[in-house]
């Protein structure tokens, strides 16, 4: 099924029943790390207010997992996945806008995520998001390959986008 001509796109909080479909979506989005299905189920259940699914034609075609950093006014975005069937719709940025406009994210001052140096798509997404919000984007190596991943994963850069107070809730 080709989704680009579909009209009805729904962005919503996930629920437990979405866990398996989220896991399947992530598997289809190389090179994302595939966690256990149980992990995605728990995210959809326990962190639904800071996660987003995009549903198109009855299928889950987008996912953002995130959480509020304990003790801080920061939203950490863990994974962003868009089905190959739904690429080219600006869906990832629309999901980010939807997420930061939620009541659960009221009061956040920055959005954080980690990105490997070679992930051009993620860098483009978060730079575009920062520009559209008038925010500043900073990054620095955070999870170091040899120190934290025993050399089995590339270094992850912590990306921080300072959100302007008047623009946090715009969607």
N, C-alpha and C positions, 0 to 999 in steps of 0.2 A: 504494500500500500504506500502510495506517495502522499506525504502530508503537506506539502507546500501550498496546496490549493485549499486545504481545510480552513474553515473559519473559526471554529470553536476551540480556543486554547484556554485552558483553565490552569491558573496558578493557585496552589492551595497548600495547606499543611498536610503532611503525610499522616497515615495511620498504620497500625500494625499490619493490616491486610496488604499494604504496599511493599512490605519488606522484601519479598521474593522478586517482585518486578523491579525494584530498585537495584537489587543485586544483579539481576540479568542485564539491566541497563549499563551498570558499571563494567560488567564483563565485556560489553560490546564497545566500550570506549577506551581502546588502547591509547596510551600506555598507563591509564589510571591503575593504581594498586587495587587489587580485588581483595576486600576484607571478607570475613565470613558472612554468610547470609544472616546469621544471628546478630552480628554487629549492626548490619543495616536495619534489621528488625528493631533492635533496641534504640537506634537513632530515631527511627520513625515513631516509636512509641514514647520514649522518654524526652526527646528533644524536638518534638514536632513543632513547637513554637519558634524554633530557630533553624528549621529545615524547610525546604520547598520542593514540591514535585510539580512538574508541568505535565498536564494530561492533554492529549490531542487525539481526537477520534477514539476515545476510550483506552488509549495506550499511554503509559508513562514514558515520556520522551525527554524529560529533563529532571535533574536532581541537584540540589545543593544541600550539603550537610554542614551544620555549623552549631556553635554554642557560644554563650556569653562566657568570657574568661572569668573564672571565679575571683571575686574581689576587685574586679576592674570594670571600667565602662568601655569594654571592647568586645566586638563580635569577631570570633575566629571562624573563618570559612575553611572547612576541611577538604571537601571535594566538590567539584563542579562537573557534572556530566550532562552532555547533550547527545541524544541519539543521532547517528548519522542520518536518519530519516528526517530530522528536524533542524539540520544545520542550515545556516543562512537566514534564519528568522530573527537574529539578534536575541535569541532566547536566553542565553547565559546572563547577559546584562539585564534583561527584563526580570529575570529571577532575582538577581542581586537587588535591583530597585525595589521589587516587591518585598523582599526580606527586610531590608533596612527600614521600610515604611510600617512594619508591623508594630503593634503595641509592645510586644516583648523586647523590641530593640529601641524603644523610646529611651533616650538618655545615653545611648552609646556615643562615644566621642571618636572612636576609630574602628576601622575594619582591618583585620589582620588575616593573612594567609601565608602559606609557605609555597614557594615555587622553585623548581630546579632551574639552573641557569639556561638549559636548552629547551625549556617549554615555552616556545614562542607564542602559542595560542593563549596560554594563561597570562603571560606578560601583557599581551595586547589587550585582553579582556580587562585586567585590573588597571592598566594605564588609562584605558578608555573610560572606565567607571570613575576613576579619580578625576579625570578631566571634566566629565559631565557633572560632577558634584562640586567642582571648584576646590577639590581637596588636594592636599600634598601627598605624594607617594614617596616613601623612603624604603630602602631595603638594605639588608646586611646578612651575611652568612649566619645561620642560626643552628641548624642541625647539620653538623659537619660529618662528612662521609666517614673519615677514619675514627673520629671520636665517638660518634653516636650510632653509626650504622655498621661498624666493623668493616668498612670498605665495601659493603654490599649494596649501597644505594648512593646516588649522587647527593651532594650537599644541597640542602634546602635553604633558600633565602627567606628570611622573615620579611614580608612585605607589609608595611603599615600605611594605611590611608587615613589621614586626619580628615574627619568630616566636619564641614561647616555646620554650626548649630541650625541655621535656617534651612538647610538643605537635607538634613537627616531624614525628614519625614516626607520628602517629595517622592512620588511614585508615578 
